[in-house]
């Protein structure tokens, strides 16, 4: 499990996290309040390891229905 609550983590942080391969070793990921936008949500949705997570928390980020729908399309609620 990994919890990051870092203002400014944002989409660049999501890119680094995805590229690191760490998500594939996690059970759950909490990125609440990290200033993630729809671009970051789409990047997470494109990562093949994200649907395998037991949970992904993205509350209080900068997501519109576009980012939310991208994640919903891979089964993230």
N, C-alpha and C positions, 0 to 999 in steps of 0.2 A: 504494500500500500504506500502511496505517496500523496502527501498533502502539501501544496504550495499556495500560499496566500500572499502573493507578491504584486503589489501595485507596480505596473510597468513591465511585468513579465511579458504580457501581450503576445502578439502573433509571432514575434521573433523568438520568444521563449518556447512557444509551441513548436516552431520549426526545429529548434535545437533539440527539444525533447524527442520529437519524432525521429530525427536523424540519428540520435544517440542509440536507438534500439531499446531503450529502457522500458518503454511501454509494454513490450512483449514479455517482460519479466515481472510485471505488476499484476496484482489481483484487482486493485481499484486505484482510481486517480481522482483527486479533488483539486480542482483549479478555480475555486471560487474567488471572486474579487481580484482577478489577474489582468483586467483590461483586454481580454480577448475579444476580437471582432469576428464578423462572419468569415473573413479570410482564414483566421485560425481555426474556426469550427470546421470549415471545408477541408483544411489540412488534416485535422483529426479524423474527419470522416473518410479521408482517402487512405489513412493508415490501416493496414490489414490487421494490426493488433488491437485496435480500439474496440471492435465488436466482441472480442474475447474477454474484455474487462467485466468484472461482476458489477462495477458501478463506475460512473463518470459524473462528477458534480461540476457544473459550470454556472452555478447561481451567481447573480450580481456581476455579470460580465456585460459586454456591449453587443449582445447578439440580437439580431432582428429575426423575423420569421425565415429569412433566407438561410441563416446559419443553423437555426433550430431544425428546419426541414432537412438540411443536408445530413445532420446527425440522426434524425428520425428515420431517414431512408436506409440507414445501416443498422437500425434497431435500438439506437440509444434513446432512452426516454428522458 
